[in-house]
Amino acid sequence: MALPRLPLTAALVLALAATACGGSTDGPVAGAGSSAPAPTSAAPSTPDASSAGPSSAPAPSSPAPSFEPQVLASGLEAPWGLAFLPGGDALVSERDTARVLRLPAEGGTPTEVARLTQTRPLGEGGLLGLAVSPSYAKDQLVYAYLTAEDDNRIVRFRLADLQAGEQPEPIVTGIPKGGIHNGGRLAFGPDGALYAGTGDTGSSGLAHDPDSLGGKVLRMTPQGRPVAGASSLVFSDGHRNVQGLAFDEAGRLWASEFGQNRYDEINQVDEGDDGGWPEVEGPGDGGGRFAAPLVSWETAEASPSGVAIAGDALYAAALRGERLWRVPLDGQGGTGEPEALLEGEFGRLRAVATAPDGALWLLTSNRDGRGDPVEADDRVLRISVPGASGSAPQA
């Protein structure tokens, strides 16, 4: 049974320019600040695009919906991953407890359905992203990204098998681990491949190291091997810390990325792209050498983790920014002016995902060591998006 609805501030608030401070990890980090402009949006870059910054694109005409969040569950411990089962129930991972919880589609008390005991939580590492197999009705497989003793890795399992005492099957090992920048998001694409965002673990050289899986977006078969025609798992490189992945109706891959001292990003990622880290942070394509972000924010306004697409917009869950960003999409790969929603309402937001019925589900992250939790934290929220239809599960 769903818990009572909470009130929301009446206005949708646009972010204001402010001074960025420190590196953008999961939260505040000491460091020199630098002035940055308000969030910007750009059309897809061309090889001769200027590195001075993105150009503005007209926003789609449809207005942002009026949101009234519903609290589906409370009392969770640093939830991180979110994925949906075919019937509408959700699986939620807790980073530090290594528990997988099942939450009914209508909300209520979560039930522990698995505990991944090989997880070794450390800083931003632990039990991170989840993804449900597109063929779950037949194979019953769930995928998880976790921090183990010596690495980050991707495993798969059947809930019934874990409950019977079996261990998950590792399908990708050797992803670098660290106290920060572990990446961790998983998402199945319309091509049936599994995609994963990884981080540079604070060692920026890994982003362009061809022998490392750190600082990359990975693509693999459900068995963890390179897809047909590919020589490796690396789909794109030059990334600092990718914690959000989502596909639009045209099959375009959108990813969120944590910046360092100035800018966080939303990128549209194609095979072979170079995100430019550490040479470029935020606006600019390095004279055509790198993929320019479609949206940039100053780090104090964002620290974007999970992303999802519902209706005609992309939504990004902001940790340090403590808000949900709505980025209008024009259907051609371009973006409109970002809008800040839920600002200050629920604290740090870790994940956002599109449920089978088209609603958005969000996870707060106030008990992750960097937040200011209230008694109800952490929470799972649901928001109805007018005009949005159901879609494939997203992690």
C-alpha positions as CSV (number, residue, x, y, z in Angstrom):
1,M,0.0,0.0,0.0
2,A,1.4,3.4,-1.0
3,L,2.4,5.8,1.7
4,P,0.9,9.3,1.8
5,R,1.9,11.9,-0.8
6,L,4.2,14.8,0.2
7,P,3.6,18.4,-0.9
8,L,6.0,19.9,-3.4
9,T,6.9,23.5,-3.9
10,A,4.6,25.0,-6.5
11,A,7.1,26.4,-8.9
12,L,9.7,24.7,-11.1
13,V,13.0,26.3,-10.4
14,L,15.7,27.1,-12.9
15,A,19.2,26.8,-11.6
16,L,21.2,30.0,-11.0
17,A,24.8,30.5,-11.7
18,A,27.0,30.0,-8.6
19,T,30.6,29.4,-7.7
20,A,31.8,25.8,-8.3
21,C,33.9,24.3,-5.6
22,G,36.0,21.2,-5.5
23,G,35.9,18.1,-7.6
24,S,32.6,16.6,-8.5
25,T,32.5,13.1,-7.0
26,D,29.5,11.9,-5.0
27,G,29.6,15.0,-2.9
28,P,31.7,18.0,-1.8
29,V,35.4,17.7,-2.0
30,A,37.9,20.3,-0.8
31,G,39.6,22.2,-3.6
32,A,39.9,25.5,-5.4
33,G,36.7,26.9,-6.7
34,S,36.2,28.5,-10.1
35,S,33.4,30.6,-11.5
36,A,31.1,28.9,-14.1
37,P,28.0,30.0,-16.0
38,A,24.5,28.7,-15.5
39,P,23.6,25.3,-17.0
40,T,23.9,25.2,-20.8
41,S,22.5,23.1,-23.6
42,A,23.9,22.5,-27.0
43,A,23.0,20.8,-30.3
44,P,25.2,17.8,-31.3
45,S,28.7,19.0,-32.1
46,T,30.4,19.0,-35.4
47,P,34.1,18.5,-36.1
48,D,34.8,22.2,-36.4
49,A,32.8,23.2,-33.3
50,S,34.3,25.9,-31.1
51,S,35.8,24.8,-27.8
52,A,34.6,28.0,-26.2
53,G,31.3,26.4,-25.1
54,P,28.0,25.0,-26.4
55,S,25.5,27.0,-28.4
56,S,21.9,27.3,-27.2
57,A,19.3,25.2,-28.9
58,P,15.5,26.0,-28.9
59,A,13.7,24.2,-26.2
60,P,10.8,21.9,-27.3
61,S,7.5,23.6,-26.9
62,S,5.9,21.2,-24.4
63,P,6.1,22.4,-20.8
64,A,7.5,20.5,-17.9
65,P,4.8,18.4,-16.1
66,S,3.7,19.4,-12.7
67,F,5.1,16.8,-10.3
68,E,3.6,15.5,-7.0
69,P,6.0,12.9,-5.6
70,Q,4.7,9.9,-3.8
71,V,6.9,8.2,-1.2
72,L,6.8,4.5,-2.0
73,A,9.2,3.3,0.7
74,S,11.4,4.8,3.4
75,G,14.2,3.7,5.8
76,L,16.6,2.4,3.2
77,E,20.4,2.5,3.6
78,A,22.2,4.3,0.8
79,P,20.3,2.8,-2.1
80,W,22.1,2.9,-5.4
81,G,20.8,0.7,-8.2
82,L,17.2,0.5,-9.4
83,A,15.7,-1.9,-12.0
84,F,12.2,-3.2,-12.8
85,L,10.9,-6.7,-13.0
86,P,8.3,-7.5,-15.8
87,G,5.3,-7.2,-13.4
88,G,6.3,-3.7,-12.2
89,D,8.0,-4.6,-9.0
90,A,11.4,-3.0,-8.5
91,L,14.8,-4.3,-7.4
92,V,16.9,-1.8,-5.4
93,S,20.5,-2.3,-4.3
94,E,22.0,-0.9,-1.1
95,R,25.6,0.2,-1.6
96,D,27.0,-0.5,1.8
97,T,24.8,-3.4,3.1
98,A,25.1,-5.3,-0.3
99,R,21.4,-6.1,0.0
100,V,19.0,-6.4,-3.0
101,L,15.5,-5.4,-2.0
102,R,12.3,-6.1,-3.8
103,L,9.7,-3.3,-3.7
104,P,6.1,-3.8,-4.9
105,A,4.9,-1.7,-7.8
106,E,2.4,0.1,-5.5
107,G,5.0,0.7,-2.8
108,G,5.2,-0.6,0.7
109,T,7.8,-2.4,2.8
110,P,10.8,-3.7,0.8
111,T,11.8,-7.3,1.2
112,E,15.4,-8.5,1.1
113,V,15.7,-11.0,-1.7
114,A,19.4,-11.3,-2.0
115,R,22.7,-10.3,-0.3
116,L,25.8,-10.3,-2.5
117,T,28.4,-11.2,0.1
118,Q,31.4,-10.9,-2.1
119,T,30.8,-7.1,-2.1
120,R,33.5,-5.0,-0.3
121,P,32.1,-1.5,0.3
122,L,34.7,1.2,0.3
123,G,34.0,4.9,-0.1
124,E,31.9,5.3,-3.2
125,G,32.3,1.6,-4.0
126,G,30.0,-1.3,-2.9
127,L,26.9,-2.9,-4.5
128,L,26.1,-0.4,-7.2
129,G,24.0,-0.7,-10.4
130,L,21.4,-3.3,-11.3
131,A,19.9,-4.4,-14.6
132,V,17.2,-7.0,-15.3
133,S,17.6,-9.2,-18.4
134,P,15.3,-8.2,-21.3
135,S,14.5,-11.9,-21.4
136,Y,13.8,-12.2,-17.7
137,A,10.5,-14.0,-18.2
138,K,12.6,-16.9,-19.7
139,D,16.0,-16.7,-18.1
140,Q,15.3,-15.0,-14.7
141,L,18.7,-13.2,-14.8
142,V,19.6,-10.1,-12.8
143,Y,22.9,-8.3,-13.4
144,A,24.8,-6.3,-10.8
145,Y,27.9,-4.1,-10.7
146,L,29.8,-4.4,-7.5
147,T,33.1,-3.7,-5.8
148,A,34.9,-6.9,-4.8
149,E,38.1,-7.6,-3.0
150,D,40.4,-6.7,-5.8
151,D,38.3,-5.0,-8.5
152,N,34.9,-3.8,-9.6
153,R,33.1,-6.5,-11.5
154,I,29.8,-7.3,-13.2
155,V,28.0,-10.4,-12.1
156,R,24.7,-12.1,-13.0
157,F,22.5,-14.4,-11.0
158,R,19.0,-15.7,-10.5
159,L,17.3,-14.7,-7.3
160,A,16.2,-18.2,-6.6
161,D,19.7,-19.5,-7.0
162,L,21.1,-17.0,-4.5
163,Q,18.4,-17.9,-2.0
164,A,19.5,-21.5,-2.4
165,G,23.1,-20.6,-1.5
166,E,24.7,-20.3,-4.9
167,Q,27.1,-17.5,-5.8
168,P,26.7,-15.0,-8.6
169,E,28.5,-15.7,-11.9
170,P,31.2,-13.0,-12.7
171,I,30.9,-12.0,-16.4
172,V,33.4,-9.1,-16.4
173,T,36.2,-8.7,-13.9
174,G,39.3,-6.4,-13.6
175,I,37.5,-3.1,-13.7
176,P,39.6,-0.8,-11.5
177,K,38.3,0.0,-8.0
178,G,39.0,2.9,-5.7
179,G,37.6,5.0,-2.9
180,I,36.1,7.3,-5.5
181,H,35.0,7.2,-9.2
182,N,33.9,3.6,-9.5
183,G,31.2,4.3,-12.1
184,G,28.7,1.5,-11.6
185,R,25.5,2.1,-13.7
186,L,24.2,-0.8,-15.9
187,A,21.6,-0.6,-18.7
188,F,20.5,-2.9,-21.5
189,G,20.3,-1.3,-24.9
190,P,17.8,-1.8,-27.7
191,D,20.4,-4.0,-29.4
192,G,20.2,-6.5,-26.5
193,A,23.7,-5.6,-25.3
194,L,24.5,-4.7,-21.7
195,Y,26.2,-1.3,-21.2
196,A,28.2,-0.3,-18.1
197,G,29.6,3.1,-17.0
198,T,33.0,2.9,-15.3
199,G,35.2,5.5,-13.5
200,D,38.9,6.5,-13.4
201,T,39.1,5.7,-9.6
202,G,40.8,9.1,-9.3
203,S,43.7,8.2,-11.7
204,S,42.9,10.2,-14.8
205,G,45.4,8.4,-17.0
206,L,43.1,5.3,-16.9
207,A,40.5,7.1,-19.1
208,H,42.7,6.8,-22.2
209,D,44.6,3.7,-21.2
210,P,43.7,1.0,-23.8
211,D,44.7,-1.7,-21.4
212,S,42.3,-0.5,-18.6
213,L,38.5,-0.8,-18.3
214,G,38.4,2.3,-16.1
215,G,37.0,5.6,-17.4
216,K,35.0,4.0,-20.1
217,V,31.6,3.0,-21.3
218,L,31.6,-0.7,-21.8
219,R,29.3,-2.8,-24.1
220,M,29.0,-6.6,-23.9
221,T,26.9,-9.6,-24.7
222,P,24.7,-10.9,-21.8
223,Q,27.6,-13.4,-21.2
224,G,30.1,-10.5,-20.8
225,R,32.0,-10.9,-24.1
226,P,32.5,-8.3,-26.9
227,V,29.6,-8.0,-29.2
228,A,29.8,-9.3,-32.7
229,G,32.3,-7.3,-34.8
230,A,33.9,-5.6,-31.8
231,S,37.4,-6.5,-30.6
232,S,37.0,-5.3,-27.0
233,L,34.4,-4.4,-24.4
234,V,35.2,-0.6,-24.7
235,F,32.4,1.3,-26.4
236,S,33.9,4.8,-25.6
237,D,36.7,6.2,-23.6
238,G,38.0,9.4,-22.1
239,H,35.5,9.5,-19.2
240,R,35.9,10.6,-15.6
241,N,33.0,8.8,-13.8
242,V,29.9,7.6,-15.6
243,Q,27.0,6.9,-13.3
244,G,24.0,7.3,-15.6
245,L,23.0,5.5,-18.8
246,A,19.7,5.7,-20.7
247,F,18.5,5.1,-24.2
248,D,16.0,7.2,-26.1
249,E,13.4,5.9,-28.6
250,A,15.8,6.3,-31.5
251,G,18.3,4.1,-29.7
252,R,20.7,7.0,-28.8
253,L,22.7,6.4,-25.6
254,W,22.8,9.3,-23.1
255,A,25.2,9.3,-20.2
256,S,25.9,11.5,-17.2
257,E,29.4,12.3,-16.1
258,F,31.0,13.9,-13.0
259,G,33.4,16.7,-13.7
260,Q,36.2,17.9,-11.5
261,N,36.5,21.6,-10.6
262,R,34.0,23.3,-13.0
263,Y,31.6,21.2,-15.0
264,D,29.4,18.1,-14.9
265,E,28.0,16.8,-18.2
266,I,25.3,15.0,-20.1
267,N,26.7,13.3,-23.1
268,Q,25.3,11.5,-26.1
269,V,27.7,8.6,-26.6
270,D,28.5,6.9,-29.9
271,E,30.7,3.9,-30.5
272,G,34.4,5.0,-30.6
273,D,33.7,8.4,-28.9
274,D,36.4,10.0,-26.8
275,G,34.9,12.0,-24.0
276,G,38.1,14.1,-23.7
277,W,38.9,13.5,-20.0
278,P,41.3,14.7,-18.6
279,E,42.1,17.1,-21.5
280,V,38.6,18.7,-21.6
281,E,36.1,19.2,-18.8
282,G,32.7,20.5,-19.8
283,P,31.9,22.6,-22.9
284,G,34.2,22.2,-25.9
285,D,35.3,19.4,-28.2
286,G,39.1,20.1,-28.3
287,G,39.0,21.3,-31.8
288,G,37.0,18.2,-33.0
289,R,39.1,15.6,-31.2
290,F,36.5,14.9,-28.5
291,A,32.8,14.5,-28.2
292,A,31.3,17.7,-26.8
293,P,28.7,17.4,-24.0
294,L,25.1,18.3,-24.9
295,V,24.5,19.8,-21.4
296,S,27.0,21.2,-18.9
297,W,26.4,22.3,-15.3
298,E,28.7,23.7,-12.7
299,T,29.5,21.0,-10.2
300,A,27.7,22.7,-7.2
301,E,24.4,22.4,-9.1
302,A,24.6,18.8,-10.2
303,S,27.0,15.9,-9.5
304,P,24.7,13.9,-11.8
305,S,24.3,10.2,-11.1
306,G,21.4,8.2,-12.6
307,V,19.6,9.3,-15.7
308,A,16.3,8.2,-17.3
309,I,14.2,9.3,-20.3
310,A,10.4,9.7,-20.0
311,G,8.2,11.4,-22.5
312,D,10.1,14.1,-24.3
313,A,12.7,14.7,-21.6
314,L,15.8,13.3,-20.0
315,Y,15.9,13.4,-16.2
316,A,19.1,13.4,-14.2
317,A,19.4,12.7,-10.4
318,A,21.7,15.2,-8.8
319,L,23.6,14.4,-5.6
320,R,25.5,17.5,-4.6
321,G,22.9,19.6,-6.4
322,E,20.0,18.0,-4.5
323,R,17.5,18.2,-7.3
324,L,16.1,16.4,-10.3
325,W,17.2,18.0,-13.6
326,R,14.7,17.9,-16.5
327,V,16.4,18.3,-19.9
328,P,13.9,18.7,-22.9
329,L,14.8,16.5,-25.9
330,D,13.9,17.6,-29.4
331,G,13.7,14.1,-30.9
332,Q,16.6,14.8,-33.2
333,G,19.4,14.4,-30.7
334,G,19.4,18.0,-29.4
335,T,18.4,19.4,-26.1
336,G,16.5,22.4,-24.7
337,E,17.1,24.5,-21.6
338,P,17.5,22.4,-18.4
339,E,15.1,22.9,-15.6
340,A,15.6,22.1,-11.9
341,L,12.9,20.2,-10.1
342,L,12.5,19.1,-6.5
343,E,15.2,21.5,-5.5
344,G,15.9,21.0,-1.8
345,E,12.8,18.8,-1.3
346,F,14.4,15.4,-0.7
347,G,18.2,16.0,-0.4
348,R,20.7,14.0,-2.5
349,L,19.2,12.0,-5.4
350,R,21.1,9.0,-6.6
351,A,19.0,7.3,-9.2
352,V,16.1,7.9,-11.5
353,A,14.5,5.2,-13.7
354,T,11.4,4.8,-15.9
355,A,9.0,2.2,-14.6
356,P,7.1,-0.1,-17.0
357,D,4.0,2.2,-16.6
358,G,6.0,5.3,-17.7
359,A,6.3,6.8,-14.2
360,L,9.6,8.0,-12.8
361,W,11.1,6.3,-9.7
362,L,13.8,8.0,-7.7
363,L,16.2,7.0,-5.0
364,T,17.5,9.4,-2.4
365,S,21.1,9.1,-1.1
366,N,21.2,10.9,2.2
367,R,22.7,8.0,4.2
368,D,25.7,7.6,2.0
369,G,28.1,9.5,4.4
370,R,27.7,12.8,2.5
371,G,24.1,13.7,3.1
372,D,22.0,15.2,5.9
373,P,19.4,12.5,6.5
374,V,16.1,12.9,8.1
375,E,14.3,10.1,9.9
376,A,12.5,8.8,6.8
377,D,15.7,8.5,4.7
378,D,16.6,7.0,2.5
379,R,13.4,7.0,0.4
380,V,12.0,5.7,-2.9
381,L,9.9,8.2,-4.7
382,R,7.4,7.9,-7.6
383,I,6.4,10.7,-10.0
384,S,3.8,10.4,-12.7
385,V,4.9,12.0,-16.0
386,P,1.9,13.1,-18.1
387,G,2.1,11.8,-21.6
388,A,4.9,9.3,-20.8
389,S,4.4,5.7,-21.9
390,G,5.9,2.5,-20.6
391,S,9.3,1.5,-21.7
392,A,11.9,-1.2,-21.3
393,P,13.4,-1.5,-17.8
394,Q,16.4,0.8,-17.0
395,A,18.9,0.3,-14.3
